[in-house]
Amino acid sequence: MAGNRSCADYGAPYVDQEAVSNPETQMSANNGNRLMEDVAQMTRVSKKVDVVFTTSSTAAPVSVTPTSGKSQWGTGSSYLPTVSKTATGQYTITWQTSYADALDGTVADAASETETLALTRARVTLMTNTSGYARAVPSGSNVVTLFVKNSSHADSDLLGVVSVWVEAE
């Protein structure tokens, strides 16, 4: 999805030429304008992908299974990234490089488009009973590197639940 759009990028605002006679098959200009503005707002500041997983105390390398996740393109296992522990306290989170949007061609003039992932900023929350923190850094168009640190700021195998959400262009 292209970044920083406004409703004008979608042709809005529209004005009804005549009153909507069948709300099941017609959309009023006001409803269409609201829809376009909501869509435009999502291109500005929104998380594109997120994932939740539990850190591992097993020596690297090890694959970690996400417990949940979402993306703007959908939910479910096909939208989850792969998570790999690459060193003590370090994880690589890799999403697909692109996703097809939900317009699947079943409606006239609604062909699906492939949207390329371009991660820009990552936020992370670490929930643990031990003192420490986590930091997430985008390290490629579809990759985030996660660093888990103890209270002495050293890489650590702290056990906890990590939630990472990422913004993208």
N, C-alpha and C positions, 0 to 999 in steps of 0.2 A: 504494500500500500504506500503510495507516495506520501511524503510528509508535508505537514503544515498547509493543509488545504482549508478553504473557506467554502461556505455554501455557494458562493458565486462560481466556484470551479465546477459545480454541478448544474449551472444554469439558473439557480435560484437568485432572488425570490420570484416565484410564479404567482399569478393572480388568476382566479377562476374566471373563465369567460362566461360561464353560466353555472347555475347551481348544480351540485352533484345530485343526480336522480337515482342512482343505485349505488349505495355505499359498499356493496359486496363486490362490485366490479370496477368502481371508480374511486379515485383518491382525491380529496379536496386539495387545493393548492396549499392551504395552511398546513395540512398534515404532511404533504410532500416537503414543504419548506422546513418543517420541524425535523423530519427524517434526515434531510440533507445536512442540516446544521449539526445534528447529533453525530452523523458520520464524519463530518469535517472536524468536529471537536476530538474525535478519537484518533485522528491523524496527527494531532499536535503533541499531546502528552498522554500516553497510555502504555501500560505494559503490554508487550506483544506475546511474551511467553513467561511461564513460571513453572517451577518444579519444587517438590518437597521430597527429601530423602533423609535417611538416618546415616550418620557418619559411621565409619568402620574402624575397628582397632586392629583388623587383620593387616599384615604387612603388605605393602604395595608390590606389584600391581594387583589390583582386584577390581572387579566390576561391582557396582552398587546399583541395586534396583530402586528406582523412584517409587514412592508410595502414592504420589498423585501429581497432577500437573494440568495446565491449561494453556491454550494459545488463542490468539484472535481467530484462528482458522478452525478451531474445534477442540474437543476434549477426547480422551480415550488414549489407549496405548500407542496408537500410530502417531500421536502428537507429542509423546514423551521423548526427552533426550536420552542419550546414553550417558551414563555417569561412570567415570573411572577414577579410582584412587591411584595417583601416579607416584606419590611419595608420602612420607609422613606429613599429615595435615594438608595435603594438596590433592585437589580433585579437578578433573577436566570434565566439563559438561558440554556435550555436543548435540545441537539440534540439527534437523535437516537443513540443507542450504536454501530450500524453497518449499512453498506449499501452494496447492491449488485452492482458490477460493470456493465458496459454496455455490456459486452460479454454475450449475452443471449442464446447461444447455437444454434442460427440460422445458424451459419457458422460452418462447420466441425472443430473439435478440438478447439472450442472457447466457452467453458463452462463458465458460470458466476461464480465469486468468491465473497464470502462475506468478506468485509474488515471492521475490527473493528476500531472504532474511538479511538484515544489516544491523546487528546489535550495537548499541551505543553506550548504554549505562546499565549497571547492575546494582541491585540492592539485595542485601542478605540479612536474615535473622537466624541466629543460632540459639536454640533452646536447650540448655544443659544445666545439670546440677553442679557443674564444676566451673570455676572462674576461667573465662576465656572469651574469645570473640572470633568472628569470621569476616573475611573481606572477599568480595567477588569483583573480578576485573574482566571485561570483554577482551578476548585475545584473538579475535578473528570475526568474520562476518556472522558466524554461527556457533562460536565457541566462547565459553566463559571459564576462566580459571578461578577456582575457589581456594582460599587459604584459611585454614583453621589454626588459631594461635592460642596459647595458654596465657595466663596472667603475666608471664615474664616475656611475652611477645615472641616466643619461639614456636616453630611449627609443632603441632601437637595432634595426637590421635584422640582428642576429647570426643567422648561419645555424646551425641545429641541429635536433635532433629534440625535440619537446615531447610530454610525456605528461601529460594532465590527467585526474584522476578526481574525481568530485563525489559528495558525500553529499546525501541529500534526505530530506524528511519523507514 
